[in-house]
């Protein structure tokens, strides 16, 4: 996950550096953007989604595991953007209905047996196909030529269409059951570049679940787990313009 964050911030830095250094050579594009009360666009990108994991009390000794670990995996997403100017160009309210594909991995490392050389583990994959509804406040810098920077924060409601919340547990081949609905807090930032007819945005944000989504049904794969909270790093590209 660290390499993902560093790469994202490095790409944003290079984009900012090149744009700022070229400002004196460019005419100001899309001059009327900040006069628009409502703007619309398309947002697409990828996510790196995992769980904040907490084991039950004495989980490892009780259930014979050396450890249980949650691993984040990459996914993709695409959404539609509606943005409302809040009286001033530096404040905008953004609503971005999004369809996202997410995957996480939980590994169960067994306690080594006597004379066992190789470490063994079982794994459970948790897949989600979400419809996300983020409502975000965007705080923008004043426009410098064809460039602005911004910060964002807000809340997101997520509905997992692939959730097996209501599916009967298979105790022969058990699976992790998570709740269909979740609330997320989001914050991040990015940069915007004005082209002749649209605005291009690059954005990195962090999304943190606010509720425990684990459904504890006392199956072998859920017994060692006390709580699971969704979290994601999200990198997106936005194409935005007026009506």
Secondary structure, DSSP 8 states (H G I E B T S, - for coil): -HHHHHHHHHHHHHHHHHHHHTGGGS----TTGGG-SEEEEEEEEEEEEEEEEEE-TTHHHHHTEEEEEEEEEEEEEEEEEEEEE-SSTTEEEEEEEEEEEEEEEEEEEE---TT--S--EEEEEEEEEEEEEEEEEEEE---BTTEEEEEEEEEEEEEETT--TTS---SSS----B-SEEEEEEEEEEEEEE-SS-EEEEEEEEEEE-S--B-----TTTTTEEEEEEEEEEEEEEEEE--
